[in-house]
Amino acid sequence: MKKRVLVIGGGASGIVAAIVAARHGASVSILEHQDKIGKKLLLTGNGKCNLTNLNLGSSNYVTTNHEDMDFINHALKAYSPQQVISFFHSIGLRTTVLRDSYVYPETEASASVVSALLRELQKLHVEILTNQHVSSISKKDNHICIISDKQSFGADSVIVACGGKSYPKTGSDGSGFDLLRQMHLQYVEPYPALTSLICNHNGCKILSGMRNQASVSILDSKHSMVASDYGQIQFTDYGISGIPVFQVSSKIYPYLLKHKKTCLTDLTARIDLFPYAEEEKLFLQLDRQLNEYHSFSFEEAMSGFLHKKWIQFLTSKYGLSNKKGKEIRKSIIKQLAHDLKNLDFPIRELKGFDFCQVTGGGLDLSELTPDFELKKYPSVFITGELLNITGDCGGYNLHWAFLSGMIAGKKAAD
């Protein structure tokens, strides 16, 4: 007799879990509380769907509990990027590698990924039940009961793949955390990860719209480094954004929890617009530029060296409007060089769940076996974004979603 497997949630990990469970002989149903499955998957990678990354390791993931790293390492070894790629090839999806390691569908369209997954679900006769709002999971002996707002279901195994709280309009509304609470499981309160930083800085309005290749570092109140990254930073009217900002944002809450701090305002984002130049060298370059065009205004002399918005920002800060190059003191030039290397944006808050790419926090991994099965509730599995692990940008979070779904799906069907 076929094993009955229910998957709660039709996102990345839930769909893959359902496919793997069905391939291993189970009778599978997906319970999705939206009107269709795969909605969030359509948005990933700006609609291109970065499936995985060939340069993948535990250093690409962060958790609030360092002891979880053994679990993470074990899981990453179980399913490599090549195995994830092979899975997608097995459902008729061709892939391509961009920028040396980023794996995308060859079409570079997330819709192709969702279509291939839906086709495979149909091929395997996986039942998809939409608009099902699951409110409870209970277990008696070897029987699991799931109750939704429409009906109750019985199963031999259940995979909880509800997603986190990011992009709640796609279905990730945090309902999975309600189920974790009901089952009295240990978890870290969810927080926005891979998101922008809202900052207290007078220059935000002037610099809004700017994009610069630069480094960003998060510093604590003692100026110790919390995290850093390099890439294209976007300046907005509320603060800073862009991939490197997303990367460092995910390290903020783990740092606060580790050091038992609660105040985001103790942290500062420091921008270095010239990360490959020493401050003294930058000073000499600025000094040379102003000497070369000593009879021109600061704005005119700096044209071609800095973007006009940065010139406007520095002119406003130091009162340099209409001052000629020869009138600007060496001490001011040194300060300009320092600012361009150490532009501090005091952090007020992180952009919330409506804007973040993934959810940080989640189920403590110590609650799970290596097969993503709950120790307290055998035959109940938790996957994907509900777990206390966050990957970097670049396909790492989808890889985690897929591998957790694959491991849980296989075990649930056994």
C-alpha positions in Angstrom: 0.0 0.0 0.0 1.3 3.4 -0.9 2.4 5.7 1.8 0.3 8.9 2.2 2.4 12.1 2.3 1.0 15.6 2.7 3.0 18.7 1.9 1.9 21.9 3.5 3.1 24.7 1.2 3.6 24.9 -2.5 6.8 26.9 -2.7 10.3 25.8 -3.7 11.0 23.3 -1.0 7.4 22.0 -0.9 7.1 21.3 -4.6 10.5 19.6 -4.8 9.6 17.5 -1.7 6.4 16.5 -3.3 8.1 15.4 -6.5 10.8 13.4 -4.7 8.2 11.7 -2.4 6.0 10.8 -5.4 9.1 9.4 -7.3 9.7 7.2 -4.3 6.3 5.6 -4.5 4.2 7.8 -2.2 0.7 9.1 -2.8 1.2 12.9 -2.4 -0.9 16.0 -2.0 0.1 19.6 -1.7 -2.0 21.9 0.5 -1.5 25.5 -0.5 -3.3 28.5 1.0 -2.9 30.7 -2.1 -4.9 30.2 -5.3 -1.9 28.6 -7.0 1.5 27.2 -6.2 4.9 28.6 -7.0 4.1 32.3 -6.7 7.2 33.3 -4.8 9.4 31.2 -7.0 8.3 33.4 -10.0 9.9 36.4 -8.3 13.3 34.9 -7.4 16.4 36.3 -9.0 14.5 39.3 -10.4 12.4 36.8 -12.4 15.4 34.8 -13.6 15.5 32.2 -10.8 19.1 31.6 -9.7 18.7 27.9 -8.9 22.0 27.2 -7.2 25.7 28.2 -7.2 28.7 26.1 -8.1 30.8 27.9 -5.5 28.8 26.7 -2.5 29.9 26.0 1.1 28.9 26.5 4.7 30.5 30.0 4.7 27.6 31.1 2.4 25.1 30.5 5.2 24.4 32.2 8.6 22.5 31.0 11.6 22.0 32.5 15.0 23.3 29.2 16.6 26.9 28.3 15.8 26.2 24.7 16.9 23.9 24.4 13.9 26.8 24.5 11.5 27.4 20.7 11.8 23.9 20.1 10.6 24.3 22.6 7.8 27.6 21.0 6.6 26.0 17.5 6.7 23.1 18.7 4.6 25.2 20.5 2.0 27.3 17.4 1.5 24.1 15.3 1.0 23.1 17.4 -2.1 25.7 19.2 -4.1 24.9 21.9 -6.7 25.5 19.3 -9.4 22.8 17.1 -7.9 20.3 20.0 -7.8 21.2 20.7 -11.5 20.7 17.0 -12.3 17.2 17.1 -10.6 16.2 20.0 -12.9 17.6 18.3 -15.9 15.5 15.2 -15.0 12.3 17.3 -15.2 13.2 18.7 -18.6 14.7 22.0 -17.6 17.9 23.1 -19.3 20.3 25.2 -17.2 23.2 27.6 -17.9 26.0 29.0 -15.8 26.6 32.7 -15.7 29.4 34.7 -14.0 31.4 31.5 -13.6 29.2 29.9 -10.9 25.6 31.2 -10.9 23.2 28.5 -12.2 20.0 29.7 -14.0 17.5 28.1 -16.3 18.7 28.5 -19.9 15.7 30.6 -20.6 16.7 33.0 -17.8 13.0 33.0 -16.8 11.6 31.7 -13.5 8.4 31.0 -15.3 10.2 28.1 -17.1 11.2 26.6 -13.7 7.6 26.8 -12.4 6.2 25.3 -15.6 8.7 22.4 -15.5 7.9 21.7 -11.8 4.1 21.8 -12.5 4.5 19.5 -15.4 6.4 17.0 -13.3 3.8 17.2 -10.5 1.1 16.4 -13.1 3.1 13.6 -14.6 3.5 12.0 -11.1 -0.2 12.5 -10.3 0.5 14.8 -7.3 -2.8 16.3 -6.0 -2.7 20.1 -5.6 -5.3 21.5 -3.2 -5.4 25.4 -3.1 -6.9 27.9 -0.7 -6.3 25.5 2.1 -5.4 27.3 5.3 -3.9 24.7 7.7 -4.5 25.5 11.3 -3.1 22.5 13.2 -1.0 19.3 13.0 -1.5 16.6 15.5 -0.2 13.0 15.9 -1.6 9.9 17.5 0.4 6.7 17.3 1.4 6.5 13.6 -1.4 8.6 12.3 -1.0 12.4 11.6 -4.0 14.6 11.3 -4.0 18.0 9.5 -6.9 20.4 9.9 -7.5 23.2 7.4 -10.3 25.8 7.3 -12.1 23.5 4.8 -11.5 19.9 5.9 -9.3 17.5 7.8 -6.7 15.2 6.3 -4.9 12.0 7.5 -1.4 11.1 6.5 1.5 8.8 7.2 4.0 11.6 6.8 3.7 15.4 6.7 6.3 17.9 5.2 5.8 21.5 6.5 7.1 23.8 3.8 5.1 26.9 4.5 7.9 29.4 3.9 8.9 32.3 6.1 7.5 35.9 6.1 9.2 37.6 3.2 6.9 38.8 0.4 3.7 37.8 2.3 1.5 38.5 -0.7 3.0 35.4 -2.3 1.8 33.2 0.6 4.8 33.6 3.0 2.7 35.1 5.7 4.4 33.5 8.7 1.6 30.9 9.2 4.3 28.2 9.5 5.6 29.8 12.6 2.1 29.4 14.2 2.4 25.7 13.6 5.8 25.6 15.2 4.4 27.4 18.3 1.5 25.0 18.5 4.0 22.0 18.5 6.1 23.7 21.2 9.2 23.7 19.1 12.2 25.9 19.8 12.7 28.6 17.2 14.2 32.0 16.8 11.7 34.8 16.1 11.8 35.5 12.4 13.5 38.7 11.1 14.0 40.3 7.7 17.2 39.1 5.9 18.8 40.1 2.6 17.2 43.5 2.7 17.9 47.2 2.5 19.0 49.4 5.4 17.0 52.4 6.6 19.5 55.0 7.8 19.8 58.3 9.6 21.8 60.4 7.2 21.3 63.9 5.9 22.9 63.0 2.6 20.2 60.4 1.7 18.1 62.9 -0.2 21.0 64.3 -2.2 22.5 60.9 -3.0 19.2 59.2 -3.8 19.4 57.4 -7.2 23.2 57.0 -7.1 24.8 53.6 -7.8 28.4 53.0 -6.9 30.9 50.1 -6.8 32.0 50.4 -3.2 32.4 48.4 -0.1 30.0 48.4 2.8 30.9 47.4 6.4 28.7 47.1 9.5 30.4 48.4 12.6 29.3 48.2 16.2 29.5 50.9 18.8 33.1 50.1 19.4 33.9 50.3 15.6 34.5 46.5 15.5 33.6 44.9 12.2 30.3 42.9 12.1 30.2 42.1 8.4 31.5 43.5 5.1 30.9 43.1 1.4 31.7 44.7 -2.0 29.6 45.5 -5.0 27.2 47.9 -6.5 25.5 50.0 -3.7 22.3 51.9 -4.4 21.7 55.1 -2.5 18.0 55.8 -1.8 16.0 58.5 -0.1 15.7 56.3 3.0 19.2 54.8 3.2 21.2 52.2 1.2 20.4 49.1 -0.9 21.9 46.7 -3.4 23.4 43.2 -3.2 26.3 44.0 -0.9 23.9 45.7 1.5 21.6 42.7 1.4 24.5 40.4 2.2 25.6 42.3 5.3 22.0 42.8 6.5 21.7 39.1 7.1 24.6 39.2 9.6 23.0 41.9 11.8 20.4 40.0 13.8 22.7 37.0 14.4 25.3 39.4 15.8 22.7 41.1 18.0 21.5 37.8 19.4 25.0 36.5 19.9 26.0 39.6 21.9 22.6 39.8 23.6 21.9 43.2 22.2 18.6 44.5 21.0 19.3 48.0 19.6 19.9 48.3 15.9 20.9 52.0 16.4 24.2 50.9 18.0 25.3 49.8 14.4 26.6 51.9 11.6 27.0 51.1 7.9 30.3 52.5 6.6 30.7 53.0 2.8 34.1 53.1 1.2 33.8 54.6 -2.3 37.5 53.9 -3.0 38.2 50.5 -1.4 41.3 49.8 -3.5 43.0 53.1 -2.7 44.7 54.1 0.6 43.4 57.2 2.2 46.7 59.0 1.8 46.8 58.1 -1.9 43.3 59.4 -2.3 44.2 62.6 -0.6 47.1 63.1 -3.0 44.8 62.5 -6.0 42.3 65.0 -4.7 45.1 67.5 -4.0 46.5 67.1 -7.5 43.1 67.6 -9.1 42.4 70.8 -7.2 45.9 72.1 -7.9 45.6 71.3 -11.6 42.3 73.3 -11.8 43.1 75.8 -9.1 41.3 78.7 -10.8 38.1 76.7 -11.1 35.4 76.3 -8.6 35.4 73.1 -6.5 32.4 71.8 -8.5 34.1 72.4 -11.8 37.5 71.1 -10.6 36.0 67.9 -9.3 33.9 67.2 -12.5 35.2 64.0 -14.0 36.7 62.8 -10.7 33.5 62.4 -8.8 29.8 62.1 -9.9 28.0 65.5 -9.6 25.8 64.2 -6.8 28.9 63.4 -4.7 30.3 66.8 -5.5 26.9 68.3 -4.5 27.0 66.3 -1.2 30.6 67.4 -0.3 30.0 71.0 -1.4 27.0 71.1 0.9 28.7 69.5 3.8 31.8 71.6 3.8 30.4 74.9 2.4 32.6 74.7 -0.7 30.1 76.3 -3.1 31.9 78.7 -5.5 35.2 78.2 -3.7 38.1 77.8 -6.1 40.5 74.9 -5.9 43.4 77.1 -4.6 41.2 78.3 -1.8 40.6 74.9 -0.3 42.9 74.1 2.7 44.9 70.9 2.9 43.1 70.0 6.1 39.7 70.1 4.2 41.1 68.0 1.4 42.3 65.4 3.9 38.8 65.4 5.4 37.3 64.9 2.0 39.5 61.9 1.4 38.6 60.5 4.8 34.9 60.9 4.1 35.0 59.2 0.7 36.7 56.2 2.5 34.5 56.4 5.6 31.0 57.5 4.9 28.9 56.5 7.9 25.2 55.8 7.7 23.8 55.2 11.2 21.3 52.3 10.9 17.7 53.0 12.1 16.1 49.8 11.0 16.0 47.1 8.3 13.5 47.2 5.5 10.7 44.8 6.6 9.2 41.5 5.4 7.4 43.2 2.5 10.8 44.0 0.9 13.3 41.4 2.2 14.3 38.5 0.0 14.3 35.9 2.7 13.3 35.3 6.3 16.0 35.0 9.0 15.4 33.0 12.2 13.2 30.0 12.3 13.2 26.5 13.7 16.2 25.6 15.8 18.0 22.9 13.8 18.7 20.9 17.0 15.0 19.9 16.8 15.7 17.9 13.6 17.3 14.7 12.6 19.7 14.9 9.6 16.7 14.0 7.4 14.8 17.1 8.5 12.4 15.0 10.6 11.3 16.4 13.9 12.7 14.4 16.8 9.6 15.1 18.9 7.2 14.3 16.1 8.5 11.4 13.9 7.2 11.5 10.3 6.7 15.2 10.5 9.4 17.2 8.5 10.2 20.9 8.4 12.0 22.4 5.3 13.1 25.6 3.6 12.6 29.0 5.0 11.0 27.9 8.2 14.5 26.8 9.4 17.0 29.0 11.2 19.4 29.4 8.3 19.9 32.1 5.8 22.1 32.0 2.7 23.8 34.7 0.8 22.4 36.2 -2.4 23.4 34.1 -5.5 21.3 30.9 -5.5 22.2 29.8 -2.0 18.8 30.1 -0.4 17.1 28.3 -3.3 19.7 25.5 -3.1 18.9 25.1 0.6 15.1 25.0 -0.1 15.6 22.4 -2.8 18.0 20.2 -0.8 15.9 20.2 2.3 12.8 19.3 0.2 14.7 16.5 -1.5 16.0 15.0 1.7 12.6 15.3 3.5 10.7 14.0 0.5 12.7 10.9 0.2 12.6 10.1 3.9 8.9 10.8 4.1 8.1 8.3 1.4 10.3 5.5 2.8 
